[in-house]
Amino acid sequence: MSGPEIITGTIAAPSRLDKALADATGLSRARVQGLIEQGRVDVAGKTATSASMKVAAETPFRIIIAAAMPAEARPEDIPLVIAYEDAHLIVVDKPAGMVVHPAVGNITGTLVNALLHHCRGNLSGINGVARPGIVHRIDKDTSGLLVVAKSDAAHEGLAIQFAAHTVHRRYIAVCAGHPSPSEGTINARVGRSDADRKKMTVLPNNSSRGKTAITHYTVIERLDDAAVIECRLETGRTHQVRVHFASIGHPLLGDPAYGRTPKSLRADLERLGFARQALHAAELGFVHPVTGESIRFSSDLPQDMSELIDQLRHSNR
């Protein structure tokens, strides 16, 4: 394996750091921003900490791009439901229970293991070890659509769209209670919880921690002590929908981390053996990063969520 690529030079004109480096190197601004977050950019001999910092002309810089390492994950012949595939990307309909990429405790059976087999290793190497092609994620126990990059050009192009919040993402969820108003927007910053570092939490919007998170929602069906909701994500933070609805007192049914299922509904979930958050990534749309075509995909509710909703409708009669 070859060593890291090192890019050096000087800033041509006063500008924001990410724009100046993109102009100087030909890298995308999204890629530059990621490298800054990883501590791989030095400016005037010091590690850069902000993509928005102002830099003067003639300021020297150095960028270290780690070589894409062979994936630690092994290819596994795991069946996949594929909504779309071409030479540059693949859209997968992920089942609940499948982890996206290997980590401690989940080194086999992941989506990456399946993709390495299906794509014969032809996945973008930008994210390095064990994360080939992964541009975004959905939680292990969330079902539905996600896109994976097969080429570096697709990876960078998709990353730009996710960073710019132009990717269309529509989720269907079942929450406890009836949100009021029945249509609205949750604009609440999301960051790591101090009490439990494995969980996320809502933070004050003027906090320097966490990231802006915006979820637009509509109640599409009222059930007995529950509601089916449509969520349109303007941002895509870790556990965003789950944290947002828990924060307004309407946690997703079955969510093991962000809210207890109301006593009135527990028997229904136990009867069905439903033991995951009721959340499904139902639509995904974006501009193809190579062809420029606008494309959109949809996924029907999986059987377990359909059965849950039917059961709650029955309870409502």
C-alpha positions as CSV (number, residue, x, y, z in Angstrom):
1,M,0.0,0.0,0.0
2,S,1.3,3.4,-0.9
3,G,1.8,6.2,1.6
4,P,-0.3,9.3,2.1
5,E,-0.5,12.0,-0.5
6,I,0.8,15.3,0.6
7,I,-0.3,18.5,-1.1
8,T,1.5,21.8,-0.4
9,G,1.1,25.3,-1.7
10,T,0.1,28.8,-0.9
11,I,-3.3,30.6,-0.9
12,A,-3.8,32.6,-4.0
13,A,-6.2,35.2,-2.6
14,P,-7.9,36.1,0.7
15,S,-10.9,33.8,1.2
16,R,-12.5,31.2,3.5
17,L,-10.1,28.4,4.1
18,D,-12.3,25.6,2.5
19,K,-12.9,27.7,-0.7
20,A,-9.2,28.8,-0.9
21,L,-8.0,25.2,-0.6
22,A,-10.6,23.9,-3.1
23,D,-9.5,26.5,-5.6
24,A,-5.8,25.7,-5.0
25,T,-6.0,21.9,-5.2
26,G,-9.1,21.0,-7.3
27,L,-10.6,19.1,-4.3
28,S,-14.2,19.7,-3.6
29,R,-15.1,22.0,-0.7
30,A,-16.9,19.0,0.9
31,R,-13.7,17.0,0.7
32,V,-11.6,19.8,2.1
33,Q,-14.1,20.3,5.0
34,G,-13.8,16.6,5.8
35,L,-10.0,16.8,5.8
36,I,-10.1,19.8,8.1
37,E,-12.4,17.9,10.5
38,Q,-9.9,15.0,10.5
39,G,-7.0,17.3,11.4
40,R,-5.2,16.7,8.1
41,V,-4.9,20.4,7.0
42,D,-2.1,22.7,8.2
43,V,-2.1,26.4,7.6
44,A,1.0,28.5,8.3
45,G,2.4,25.6,10.2
46,K,-0.6,25.0,12.5
47,T,-3.4,22.5,12.3
48,A,-6.6,24.1,10.9
49,T,-9.7,23.7,13.0
50,S,-12.3,25.6,11.1
51,A,-13.3,25.5,7.4
52,S,-14.7,29.0,7.6
53,M,-11.6,30.7,9.0
54,K,-10.3,33.6,6.9
55,V,-6.9,33.2,5.3
56,A,-4.6,35.7,3.6
57,A,-3.0,35.5,0.2
58,E,0.4,33.8,0.2
59,T,-0.4,31.8,3.3
60,P,1.3,28.4,3.1
61,F,-0.7,25.2,3.5
62,R,-0.2,21.5,3.7
63,I,-2.9,18.8,3.2
64,I,-2.3,15.1,4.1
65,I,-4.6,12.7,2.3
66,A,-4.4,9.2,3.7
67,A,-4.1,6.4,1.2
68,A,-7.3,4.4,1.0
69,M,-6.5,1.3,2.9
70,P,-7.8,-2.1,2.0
71,A,-11.1,-2.7,3.7
72,E,-10.8,-4.8,6.9
73,A,-14.3,-6.2,6.2
74,R,-14.5,-9.4,4.2
75,P,-16.9,-9.9,1.3
76,E,-19.9,-11.9,2.3
77,D,-22.6,-13.3,0.1
78,I,-25.5,-11.6,1.8
79,P,-28.7,-10.9,-0.3
80,L,-29.4,-7.3,-1.0
81,V,-32.5,-5.5,-2.2
82,I,-31.2,-3.1,-4.8
83,A,-33.4,-0.2,-5.9
84,Y,-30.8,1.1,-8.5
85,E,-27.3,0.5,-9.6
86,D,-24.9,1.8,-12.3
87,A,-21.1,2.2,-12.6
88,H,-21.0,5.0,-10.1
89,L,-23.4,4.3,-7.3
90,I,-25.9,1.8,-5.8
91,V,-29.1,2.5,-3.9
92,V,-29.9,-0.2,-1.4
93,D,-33.1,-0.9,0.5
94,K,-31.6,-1.9,3.9
95,P,-33.6,-4.2,6.2
96,A,-33.9,-3.4,9.9
97,G,-31.3,-5.2,11.9
98,M,-28.4,-4.8,9.5
99,V,-25.5,-2.6,10.6
100,V,-24.2,-0.3,7.8
101,H,-20.4,-0.8,8.4
102,P,-18.2,-2.9,10.6
103,A,-17.4,-1.8,14.1
104,V,-16.5,-3.4,17.4
105,G,-19.1,-6.1,18.0
106,N,-20.3,-6.1,14.4
107,I,-17.5,-7.1,12.1
108,T,-19.6,-9.4,9.9
109,G,-23.0,-9.4,8.4
110,T,-22.9,-5.7,7.7
111,L,-24.0,-3.8,4.6
112,V,-20.3,-3.2,3.7
113,N,-19.6,-6.9,3.9
114,A,-22.5,-7.5,1.5
115,L,-21.5,-4.7,-0.8
116,L,-17.8,-5.9,-1.0
117,H,-19.2,-9.2,-2.4
118,H,-21.8,-7.7,-4.6
119,C,-19.6,-5.0,-6.1
120,R,-16.5,-7.1,-6.2
121,G,-14.6,-4.4,-4.4
122,N,-15.6,-1.7,-6.8
123,L,-16.5,0.9,-4.1
124,S,-15.2,4.4,-3.4
125,G,-12.1,4.3,-1.1
126,I,-12.5,7.9,0.2
127,N,-13.6,6.8,3.6
128,G,-10.8,4.4,4.1
129,V,-10.7,1.3,6.3
130,A,-14.0,-0.7,6.7
131,R,-16.1,2.1,5.2
132,P,-15.8,1.8,1.4
133,G,-18.4,3.9,-0.4
134,I,-20.4,5.0,2.6
135,V,-21.7,8.5,2.1
136,H,-24.4,8.5,4.8
137,R,-25.9,6.0,7.2
138,I,-29.2,4.9,8.7
139,D,-29.3,3.2,12.1
140,K,-29.1,-0.6,12.5
141,D,-32.7,-0.9,13.4
142,T,-34.0,1.6,10.9
143,S,-35.1,0.2,7.6
144,G,-35.1,1.7,4.1
145,L,-33.1,3.5,1.4
146,L,-29.5,4.7,1.3
147,V,-27.0,5.4,-1.5
148,V,-23.5,4.1,-1.6
149,A,-20.7,5.4,-3.9
150,K,-18.9,3.1,-6.2
151,S,-16.6,5.7,-7.7
152,D,-14.6,8.6,-6.0
153,A,-16.4,11.1,-8.3
154,A,-19.8,9.9,-7.1
155,H,-18.6,9.9,-3.5
156,E,-17.5,13.6,-3.7
157,G,-20.5,14.7,-5.6
158,L,-22.9,13.0,-3.2
159,A,-21.0,14.4,-0.2
160,I,-21.5,17.9,-1.6
161,Q,-25.3,17.4,-1.8
162,F,-25.6,15.9,1.7
163,A,-23.5,18.8,3.1
164,A,-25.7,21.3,1.2
165,H,-28.9,19.6,2.5
166,T,-30.2,19.2,-1.0
167,V,-30.8,15.5,-0.8
168,H,-34.5,14.6,-0.5
169,R,-35.1,12.2,2.4
170,R,-38.6,11.2,3.5
171,Y,-39.2,8.9,6.5
172,I,-42.3,7.2,7.8
173,A,-42.4,6.7,11.6
174,V,-44.9,5.7,14.3
175,C,-44.7,7.8,17.4
176,A,-46.4,7.7,20.8
177,G,-49.3,10.1,21.2
178,H,-50.5,12.8,18.8
179,P,-48.1,15.6,18.0
180,S,-49.7,19.0,18.1
181,P,-49.8,20.8,15.8
182,S,-50.3,18.0,13.3
183,E,-47.9,19.6,10.9
184,G,-44.8,21.5,11.9
185,T,-41.0,21.8,12.1
186,I,-38.7,20.7,14.9
187,N,-35.6,22.9,14.8
188,A,-33.4,21.7,17.7
189,R,-29.6,21.3,17.8
190,V,-28.5,17.7,18.2
191,G,-25.2,16.6,19.9
192,R,-23.6,13.9,22.0
193,S,-25.1,13.4,25.4
194,D,-22.9,14.1,28.4
195,A,-24.8,11.5,30.5
196,D,-24.4,8.7,27.9
197,R,-21.8,9.2,25.1
198,K,-23.6,6.5,23.1
199,K,-26.7,8.6,22.9
200,M,-27.5,11.9,21.3
201,T,-29.5,14.7,22.9
202,V,-31.2,18.1,22.0
203,L,-29.0,21.1,22.9
204,P,-29.8,24.8,23.1
205,N,-29.7,26.3,19.6
206,N,-27.1,28.9,20.8
207,S,-24.8,26.1,22.0
208,S,-21.4,25.8,20.5
209,R,-21.8,22.0,20.7
210,G,-23.6,19.7,18.3
211,K,-25.1,20.6,15.0
212,T,-28.2,22.3,13.6
213,A,-30.9,19.7,13.0
214,I,-34.2,20.4,11.3
215,T,-37.1,17.9,10.8
216,H,-40.3,18.8,9.0
217,Y,-43.2,16.5,9.9
218,T,-46.9,15.8,9.1
219,V,-49.2,13.5,10.9
220,I,-50.7,11.3,8.2
221,E,-52.8,9.0,10.4
222,R,-54.0,9.2,14.0
223,L,-54.2,5.9,15.9
224,D,-55.1,4.9,19.4
225,D,-52.4,6.6,21.6
226,A,-50.1,6.8,18.5
227,A,-49.7,8.4,15.2
228,V,-48.2,7.6,11.8
229,I,-46.0,10.6,10.8
230,E,-44.1,11.6,7.7
231,C,-40.7,13.2,8.3
232,R,-38.8,15.3,5.8
233,L,-35.2,15.8,6.8
234,E,-33.6,19.1,6.0
235,T,-30.5,17.9,7.9
236,G,-29.3,14.3,8.6
237,R,-27.8,14.2,12.1
238,T,-27.2,11.0,14.0
239,H,-30.5,9.7,15.5
240,Q,-32.1,12.9,14.4
241,V,-35.8,11.8,14.0
242,R,-35.6,9.7,17.2
243,V,-34.1,12.4,19.3
244,H,-36.4,15.2,17.9
245,F,-39.6,13.3,18.6
246,A,-38.5,12.2,22.0
247,S,-37.7,15.8,22.8
248,I,-41.3,16.9,22.2
249,G,-42.8,14.0,24.2
250,H,-43.6,11.7,21.3
251,P,-40.9,9.1,21.1
252,L,-41.0,6.5,18.3
253,L,-42.6,3.3,19.3
254,G,-40.2,0.5,20.1
255,D,-37.2,2.9,20.4
256,P,-34.9,1.3,23.0
257,A,-32.8,4.4,23.6
258,Y,-35.0,7.5,23.5
259,G,-38.3,6.8,25.2
260,R,-40.4,4.2,26.8
261,T,-43.4,2.8,25.0
262,P,-46.6,3.9,26.7
263,K,-48.2,1.2,28.9
264,S,-51.4,1.3,26.7
265,L,-49.3,0.2,23.7
266,R,-46.9,-2.3,25.1
267,A,-49.2,-5.3,24.7
268,D,-49.6,-4.5,21.0
269,L,-45.8,-4.4,20.5
270,E,-45.2,-7.5,22.6
271,R,-47.9,-9.4,20.7
272,L,-46.1,-8.6,17.4
273,G,-42.6,-9.1,18.8
274,F,-41.9,-5.5,17.6
275,A,-38.6,-4.5,19.3
276,R,-37.1,-1.7,17.2
277,Q,-37.7,1.9,16.5
278,A,-40.7,2.3,14.1
279,L,-38.8,4.2,11.5
280,H,-38.4,3.6,7.8
281,A,-36.5,5.6,5.1
282,A,-39.2,5.6,2.5
283,E,-37.9,8.0,-0.1
284,L,-34.4,9.1,-1.3
285,G,-33.8,11.6,-4.1
286,F,-30.7,13.4,-5.4
287,V,-29.0,14.7,-8.5
288,H,-26.8,11.9,-10.0
289,P,-23.3,13.2,-9.3
290,V,-22.0,12.1,-12.7
291,T,-24.9,12.3,-15.2
292,G,-26.6,15.3,-13.6
293,E,-30.0,13.6,-13.8
294,S,-32.5,14.1,-10.9
295,I,-33.5,10.7,-9.6
296,R,-35.8,9.6,-6.8
297,F,-36.5,6.2,-5.2
298,S,-39.2,4.9,-2.9
299,S,-39.5,1.9,-0.6
300,D,-42.7,0.4,0.7
301,L,-43.1,0.0,4.5
302,P,-41.6,-3.3,5.6
303,Q,-43.9,-6.0,6.9
304,D,-43.2,-5.5,10.6
305,M,-44.2,-1.8,10.4
306,S,-47.2,-2.5,8.3
307,E,-48.4,-5.1,10.8
308,L,-47.8,-2.7,13.7
309,I,-49.9,0.0,12.1
310,D,-52.7,-2.5,11.3
311,Q,-52.6,-3.8,14.9
312,L,-53.0,-0.2,16.2
313,R,-55.8,0.5,13.8
314,H,-57.5,-2.7,15.1
315,S,-57.0,-1.4,18.7
316,N,-58.6,1.9,17.7
317,R,-61.9,0.2,16.7
